[in-house]
Amino acid sequence: MTTLAVDCMGGDHGPRVTLAACRSFLDREPEARLILVGVPDALKGFSHPRATVVPATEVVAMDDPVEVALRRKKDSSMRVAIQQVKDGAAQAAVSAGNTGALMALARYLLKTVDGIDRPAIAYPMPNARGGATTVLDLGANVDCTEQHLLQFAVMGSALVSALKGVESPTVGLLNIGEEVIKGSEVIKKAGELLRSAAAAGDLNFHGNVEGNDIFKGTTDIVVCDGFVGNIALKTSEGLASMIGGFLKEEFSRSIFTRLAALAAYPVLSAFRRRVDHRRYNGAALLGLRGLVFKSHGSADAFAFEQALARAYDAARNNLLDRVQARIAHARPLLESGADTGGAVAVAP
Amino acid sequence: MTTLAVDCMGGDHGPRVTLAACRSFLDREPEARLILVGVPDALKGFSHPRATVVPATEVVAMDDPVEVALRRKKDSSMRVAIQQVKDGAAQAAVSAGNTGALMALARYLLKTVDGIDRPAIAYPMPNARGGATTVLDLGANVDCTEQHLLQFAVMGSALVSALKGVESPTVGLLNIGEEVIKGSEVIKKAGELLRSAAAAGDLNFHGNVEGNDIFKGTTDIVVCDGFVGNIALKTSEGLASMIGGFLKEEFSRSIFTRLAALAAYPVLSAFRRRVDHRRYNGAALLGLRGLVFKSHGSADAFAFEQALARAYDAARNNLLDRVQARIAHARPLLESGADTGGAVAVAP
């Protein structure tokens, strides 16, 4: 039986959303157990034979600085949920809370695995092939070296391989052109490291990809630093919301367009389902000695349940062991790269 | 009378598209003159009382390296068109050719204005307010300093102020959060410089913006390095194309959905017009001693005509003088920043 620890207080809506999602998740997954972490008063309405409550007296606010989450609120629901993973009581933790705090607490409590300097956040973005492209890092690792990008590629491959059962998922390096001579020095060196990793059989490296390849689904995984990843994600959210707004405006312009909307209703609903980002909720924090999943802060119950499902799949499929095995296999490369990081030659 | 020099051979479609756009543009603008630059054979079908042909024997291919455009093809249509601006025969040049070659040739022939290290490409992206957000740089200035970002802000402000008649357009610095402590060291220093510029009255600096603010239209201008700008643009193109594809698929799924599409046709057309990126074609190369506009390579005649219109507006509204005046006004700041670039304090 697989157990998830849920930070029931996190996110914009707290227990109202997280508890509804937990109930629906438990109904859907007869083999799952949940540890609900939160302020007892807020959870008292909930009871289920496969759920237990672990109390926490504090809550990390969405705008709390990392320091407050780390040093002051030592009995926060977020922290206690991660502690369940550390103690072995749960195989994964899920939170919709403050990303920075979650990253910092997870790193502090669980530590990174050998060979990984920084945890990364891997975010699934829907693509035109009907699947999702896993983009990392979105965890705001702002200044990344070529080594970090290689580590992201190794971790992303392990994640996709565990979640989708693909043996050797393809990896693209996000760049401003497909040619190896494009991009900053760090990107060029990362390309070189990734090609070596591919030659050694540690990765299925496709080469450089561009921004549009994320949504085309050119590769299973797209690797970038956290700054670029954040801009790509937020820009996409902004565009999707603008397009959705335009469509709505056009269909509600007059009585005639409203009638057209009625006629087109089944089509528009099917379209909306396809572009519904809630289906892709649940980003993995990778590189830690324990599984932690991040839900979007504004998630509703449907979206939060997707994050629970994703964490559950990862835990059942031994994501942690797989990531560690992949990293162990790539260790010689990770280490040789680290030693000669500054001196890696760029292919002409 | 304002004259534009048109590289008729550039872009994916060459004269078939550029000449059609030129004819329509001349019909629409009775005060405009055009210098059509290209291989005489390709242009011989065209004649108009306000158009003259300047021959060029070579064409820069879309995949020609910059070196070929600069050193080998010395009689290319792209180069000859820019030369018209340098010689004072035209007030702006327009090309749909290879961006790297256009940047390099423009910089080599026209030179940058005093106070500007690198030209930048400013791209208008549609926003939810019904206007466009001007994003720069998209010219692949990959490693930018805080000084470059300040220069982009000054140039972008001059552009928007000239094209839209806004005295003091707002500038946002693209970042991964609104707080001043977010981002890389370069971004934090750029924020500090931009705040100083705002305090000195040289800029209307709004502060940090995030990716979604581009499409929200939070500020008139968004400043970023060329790597991040390229990723944001290409990611948006990829998403827009995926969403368009989904919508089309859903409406052509069966006879019923096709009927729904018929009913919704006027609405869908209005929607398509609103998100039609062709309307926003025409990016300015800024910071040069002459005006050059870049059209998308895949532009059709409608889109190429938008680029001509944009170049024409810039030339008529003295964009060049305005940019230079703004830069001259900001010179003390640009220079003080340059001297103490490494030592600028970051506000706590």
Interface residues (C-beta under 8 A of the other chain):
Chain A: P126 N127 A128 A140 V142 D143 L174 I176 G183 S184 E185 I187 E210 G211 N212 D213 I214 F215 K216 C224 G226 F227 V228 N230 I231 A232 L233 K234 T235 S236 E237 G238 L239 A240 S241 M242 I243 G245 F246 L247 E250 F251 R253 F256 T257 L259 A260 A261 A263 A264 P266 V267 L268 A270 F271 R274 V275
Chain B: P126 N127 A128 A140 V142 D143 L174 I176 G183 S184 E185 I187 E210 G211 N212 D213 I214 F215 K216 C224 G226 F227 V228 N230 I231 A232 L233 K234 T235 S236 E237 G238 L239 A240 S241 M242 I243 G245 F246 L247 E250 F251 R253 F256 T257 L259 A260 A261 A263 A264 Y265 P266 V267 L268 A270 F271 R274 V275
